[in-house]
Amino acid sequence: MPEQTPIRLIVGLGNPGEKYAATRHNAGFQFVDAVADHFHATFRPEKRFFGDACRFDIGPQQCHLLKPATFMNRCGQSVASICNYYKLSPAEVLVVHDDLDLQPGVIRLKRGGGHGGHNGLRDIHKAIGADYQRLRIGIGHPGDRSLVVDYVLKRASREEERMISDAIAKGVEEIPAIVGGELQKVMNRLH
């Protein structure tokens, strides 16, 4: 994959509805909301994309933001719909999601790879393949596999929320470089 592939779509993963709004699993939604605020873009419902979408510009580069309105395990339908509509390749897509394997406050950019058991990524793999980019936001791990579902669907502690917000802010600062396709440079800075 070429180093300078621009990102034309940023998808934030989360579950719709107030019940899930502030949960760890909605870190992806929080990220794209922060990007929209930073670039003065406004999400609106888009039935054809099964979610809320908007667009922002960085110089001549245009980028779309998407928050699927489907639940996490069905978000591939939303991602595939917008990719088909705008004729986007997986390499032009950045999926932002919570990651149990990273501590709160850590954010990492990754090219392609497996889904790591994440239900949202698993569904996107089925819909568009595995060759999209990922921005992983650390939420920590509860320590026992049997506690994961409850853990991700609950709100983080105040201290962890602050750390996750700081990581999101760090990622938003990198958006011009990410959209410009400077993925290796961003990886080096975030790692």
Contacts in CASP RR format, 6 or more apart in sequence:
PFRMAT RR
TARGET T0000
AUTHOR 0000-0000-0000
METHOD contacts of the structure
MODEL  1
MPEQTPIRLIVGLGNPGEKYAATRHNAGFQFVDAVADHFHATFRPEKRFF
GDACRFDIGPQQCHLLKPATFMNRCGQSVASICNYYKLSPAEVLVVHDDL
DLQPGVIRLKRGGGHGGHNGLRDIHKAIGADYQRLRIGIGHPGDRSLVVD
YVLKRASREEERMISDAIAKGVEEIPAIVGGELQKVMNRLH
1 91 0 8 1.000
1 111 0 8 1.000
1 131 0 8 1.000
3 181 0 8 1.000
3 182 0 8 1.000
3 183 0 8 1.000
3 184 0 8 1.000
4 180 0 8 1.000
4 181 0 8 1.000
4 182 0 8 1.000
5 91 0 8 1.000
5 92 0 8 1.000
5 181 0 8 1.000
5 183 0 8 1.000
6 61 0 8 1.000
6 92 0 8 1.000
6 179 0 8 1.000
6 180 0 8 1.000
6 181 0 8 1.000
7 63 0 8 1.000
7 92 0 8 1.000
7 93 0 8 1.000
7 94 0 8 1.000
7 133 0 8 1.000
7 178 0 8 1.000
7 179 0 8 1.000
7 180 0 8 1.000
7 181 0 8 1.000
8 62 0 8 1.000
8 63 0 8 1.000
8 64 0 8 1.000
8 86 0 8 1.000
8 88 0 8 1.000
8 92 0 8 1.000
8 93 0 8 1.000
8 179 0 8 1.000
9 63 0 8 1.000
9 64 0 8 1.000
9 65 0 8 1.000
9 66 0 8 1.000
9 82 0 8 1.000
9 83 0 8 1.000
9 86 0 8 1.000
9 88 0 8 1.000
9 92 0 8 1.000
9 93 0 8 1.000
9 94 0 8 1.000
10 32 0 8 1.000
10 35 0 8 1.000
10 63 0 8 1.000
10 64 0 8 1.000
10 65 0 8 1.000
10 66 0 8 1.000
10 93 0 8 1.000
10 94 0 8 1.000
10 96 0 8 1.000
10 175 0 8 1.000
10 178 0 8 1.000
11 32 0 8 1.000
11 65 0 8 1.000
11 66 0 8 1.000
11 67 0 8 1.000
11 68 0 8 1.000
11 75 0 8 1.000
11 78 0 8 1.000
11 79 0 8 1.000
11 93 0 8 1.000
11 94 0 8 1.000
11 95 0 8 1.000
11 96 0 8 1.000
11 124 0 8 1.000
12 28 0 8 1.000
12 29 0 8 1.000
12 31 0 8 1.000
12 32 0 8 1.000
12 65 0 8 1.000
12 66 0 8 1.000
12 67 0 8 1.000
12 68 0 8 1.000
12 95 0 8 1.000
12 96 0 8 1.000
12 97 0 8 1.000
13 25 0 8 1.000
13 28 0 8 1.000
13 29 0 8 1.000
13 68 0 8 1.000
13 72 0 8 1.000
13 75 0 8 1.000
13 95 0 8 1.000
13 96 0 8 1.000
13 97 0 8 1.000
13 98 0 8 1.000
13 120 0 8 1.000
13 121 0 8 1.000
14 20 0 8 1.000
14 25 0 8 1.000
14 26 0 8 1.000
14 27 0 8 1.000
14 28 0 8 1.000
14 29 0 8 1.000
14 67 0 8 1.000
14 68 0 8 1.000
14 72 0 8 1.000
14 75 0 8 1.000
14 97 0 8 1.000
15 23 0 8 1.000
15 25 0 8 1.000
15 26 0 8 1.000
15 71 0 8 1.000
15 72 0 8 1.000
15 153 0 8 1.000
16 67 0 8 1.000
16 68 0 8 1.000
16 69 0 8 1.000
16 70 0 8 1.000
16 71 0 8 1.000
20 26 0 8 1.000
20 153 0 8 1.000
21 29 0 8 1.000
22 155 0 8 1.000
22 161 0 8 1.000
23 152 0 8 1.000
23 153 0 8 1.000
23 154 0 8 1.000
23 155 0 8 1.000
24 98 0 8 1.000
24 139 0 8 1.000
24 151 0 8 1.000
24 152 0 8 1.000
24 153 0 8 1.000
24 154 0 8 1.000
24 155 0 8 1.000
24 156 0 8 1.000
24 164 0 8 1.000
25 72 0 8 1.000
25 98 0 8 1.000
25 139 0 8 1.000
25 152 0 8 1.000
25 153 0 8 1.000
26 98 0 8 1.000
27 96 0 8 1.000
27 97 0 8 1.000
27 98 0 8 1.000
27 137 0 8 1.000
27 138 0 8 1.000
27 139 0 8 1.000
27 164 0 8 1.000
27 168 0 8 1.000
28 96 0 8 1.000
28 97 0 8 1.000
28 98 0 8 1.000
28 137 0 8 1.000
29 67 0 8 1.000
30 164 0 8 1.000
30 165 0 8 1.000
30 168 0 8 1.000
31 96 0 8 1.000
31 135 0 8 1.000
31 137 0 8 1.000
31 168 0 8 1.000
31 171 0 8 1.000
31 172 0 8 1.000
32 65 0 8 1.000
32 66 0 8 1.000
32 67 0 8 1.000
32 96 0 8 1.000
33 43 0 8 1.000
33 67 0 8 1.000
34 168 0 8 1.000
34 169 0 8 1.000
34 172 0 8 1.000
35 41 0 8 1.000
35 56 0 8 1.000
35 65 0 8 1.000
35 172 0 8 1.000
35 175 0 8 1.000
36 42 0 8 1.000
36 43 0 8 1.000
36 54 0 8 1.000
36 56 0 8 1.000
36 65 0 8 1.000
38 172 0 8 1.000
38 175 0 8 1.000
39 56 0 8 1.000
39 57 0 8 1.000
39 58 0 8 1.000
39 175 0 8 1.000
40 56 0 8 1.000
41 54 0 8 1.000
41 55 0 8 1.000
41 56 0 8 1.000
41 65 0 8 1.000
42 54 0 8 1.000
43 52 0 8 1.000
43 53 0 8 1.000
43 54 0 8 1.000
43 65 0 8 1.000
43 67 0 8 1.000
44 52 0 8 1.000
44 53 0 8 1.000
44 54 0 8 1.000
45 51 0 8 1.000
45 52 0 8 1.000
45 69 0 8 1.000
46 52 0 8 1.000
46 53 0 8 1.000
46 82 0 8 1.000
48 81 0 8 1.000
48 85 0 8 1.000
49 66 0 8 1.000
49 78 0 8 1.000
49 81 0 8 1.000
49 82 0 8 1.000
49 85 0 8 1.000
50 68 0 8 1.000
50 69 0 8 1.000
50 70 0 8 1.000
50 77 0 8 1.000
50 78 0 8 1.000
50 81 0 8 1.000
51 66 0 8 1.000
51 67 0 8 1.000
51 68 0 8 1.000
51 69 0 8 1.000
51 70 0 8 1.000
51 78 0 8 1.000
52 66 0 8 1.000
52 67 0 8 1.000
52 69 0 8 1.000
53 64 0 8 1.000
53 65 0 8 1.000
53 66 0 8 1.000
53 67 0 8 1.000
53 82 0 8 1.000
54 64 0 8 1.000
54 65 0 8 1.000
55 62 0 8 1.000
55 63 0 8 1.000
55 64 0 8 1.000
55 65 0 8 1.000
56 62 0 8 1.000
56 63 0 8 1.000
56 65 0 8 1.000
57 63 0 8 1.000
58 175 0 8 1.000
58 176 0 8 1.000
58 179 0 8 1.000
58 180 0 8 1.000
61 179 0 8 1.000
61 180 0 8 1.000
63 179 0 8 1.000
64 82 0 8 1.000
64 86 0 8 1.000
66 78 0 8 1.000
66 79 0 8 1.000
66 82 0 8 1.000
68 74 0 8 1.000
68 75 0 8 1.000
68 76 0 8 1.000
68 77 0 8 1.000
68 78 0 8 1.000
68 79 0 8 1.000
69 78 0 8 1.000
70 76 0 8 1.000
70 77 0 8 1.000
70 78 0 8 1.000
72 119 0 8 1.000
72 120 0 8 1.000
72 123 0 8 1.000
73 119 0 8 1.000
73 120 0 8 1.000
73 122 0 8 1.000
73 123 0 8 1.000
74 123 0 8 1.000
75 120 0 8 1.000
75 123 0 8 1.000
75 124 0 8 1.000
76 120 0 8 1.000
76 123 0 8 1.000
76 124 0 8 1.000
76 126 0 8 1.000
76 127 0 8 1.000
76 128 0 8 1.000
77 123 0 8 1.000
77 127 0 8 1.000
79 93 0 8 1.000
79 95 0 8 1.000
79 124 0 8 1.000
79 127 0 8 1.000
79 128 0 8 1.000
80 127 0 8 1.000
80 128 0 8 1.000
82 88 0 8 1.000
83 89 0 8 1.000
83 90 0 8 1.000
83 93 0 8 1.000
83 128 0 8 1.000
89 131 0 8 1.000
90 128 0 8 1.000
90 129 0 8 1.000
90 130 0 8 1.000
90 131 0 8 1.000
90 132 0 8 1.000
91 131 0 8 1.000
91 132 0 8 1.000
91 133 0 8 1.000
93 128 0 8 1.000
93 132 0 8 1.000
93 133 0 8 1.000
94 132 0 8 1.000
94 133 0 8 1.000
94 134 0 8 1.000
94 135 0 8 1.000
94 178 0 8 1.000
95 121 0 8 1.000
95 124 0 8 1.000
95 132 0 8 1.000
95 133 0 8 1.000
95 134 0 8 1.000
95 135 0 8 1.000
96 134 0 8 1.000
96 135 0 8 1.000
96 137 0 8 1.000
97 118 0 8 1.000
97 120 0 8 1.000
97 121 0 8 1.000
97 134 0 8 1.000
97 135 0 8 1.000
97 136 0 8 1.000
97 137 0 8 1.000
98 118 0 8 1.000
98 136 0 8 1.000
98 137 0 8 1.000
98 138 0 8 1.000
98 139 0 8 1.000
98 152 0 8 1.000
99 108 0 8 1.000
99 118 0 8 1.000
99 136 0 8 1.000
99 137 0 8 1.000
99 138 0 8 1.000
99 139 0 8 1.000
99 140 0 8 1.000
100 138 0 8 1.000
100 139 0 8 1.000
100 140 0 8 1.000
100 141 0 8 1.000
100 148 0 8 1.000
100 151 0 8 1.000
100 152 0 8 1.000
101 136 0 8 1.000
101 138 0 8 1.000
101 140 0 8 1.000
101 141 0 8 1.000
102 108 0 8 1.000
102 136 0 8 1.000
102 137 0 8 1.000
102 138 0 8 1.000
102 139 0 8 1.000
102 140 0 8 1.000
103 138 0 8 1.000
103 140 0 8 1.000
103 163 0 8 1.000
104 138 0 8 1.000
104 139 0 8 1.000
104 140 0 8 1.000
104 156 0 8 1.000
104 160 0 8 1.000
104 163 0 8 1.000
104 164 0 8 1.000
104 167 0 8 1.000
105 137 0 8 1.000
105 138 0 8 1.000
105 163 0 8 1.000
105 164 0 8 1.000
105 166 0 8 1.000
105 167 0 8 1.000
106 137 0 8 1.000
106 138 0 8 1.000
106 167 0 8 1.000
107 135 0 8 1.000
107 136 0 8 1.000
107 137 0 8 1.000
107 138 0 8 1.000
107 167 0 8 1.000
107 168 0 8 1.000
107 170 0 8 1.000
107 171 0 8 1.000
107 190 0 8 1.000
108 135 0 8 1.000
108 136 0 8 1.000
108 187 0 8 1.000
108 190 0 8 1.000
108 191 0 8 1.000
109 133 0 8 1.000
109 134 0 8 1.000
109 135 0 8 1.000
109 136 0 8 1.000
109 174 0 8 1.000
109 178 0 8 1.000
109 183 0 8 1.000
109 186 0 8 1.000
109 187 0 8 1.000
109 190 0 8 1.000
110 133 0 8 1.000
110 134 0 8 1.000
110 135 0 8 1.000
110 136 0 8 1.000
110 187 0 8 1.000
111 133 0 8 1.000
111 134 0 8 1.000
111 183 0 8 1.000
112 130 0 8 1.000
112 131 0 8 1.000
112 132 0 8 1.000
112 133 0 8 1.000
112 134 0 8 1.000
113 130 0 8 1.000
113 134 0 8 1.000
114 121 0 8 1.000
114 125 0 8 1.000
114 130 0 8 1.000
115 121 0 8 1.000
115 122 0 8 1.000
115 124 0 8 1.000
115 125 0 8 1.000
115 130 0 8 1.000
121 134 0 8 1.000
124 132 0 8 1.000
133 183 0 8 1.000
135 171 0 8 1.000
135 178 0 8 1.000
137 164 0 8 1.000
137 167 0 8 1.000
137 168 0 8 1.000
138 164 0 8 1.000
138 167 0 8 1.000
139 152 0 8 1.000
139 156 0 8 1.000
139 160 0 8 1.000
139 164 0 8 1.000
140 160 0 8 1.000
141 148 0 8 1.000
141 151 0 8 1.000
142 148 0 8 1.000
142 150 0 8 1.000
142 151 0 8 1.000
155 161 0 8 1.000
156 164 0 8 1.000
170 190 0 8 1.000
171 190 0 8 1.000
174 186 0 8 1.000
174 189 0 8 1.000
174 190 0 8 1.000
177 185 0 8 1.000
177 186 0 8 1.000
178 186 0 8 1.000
END
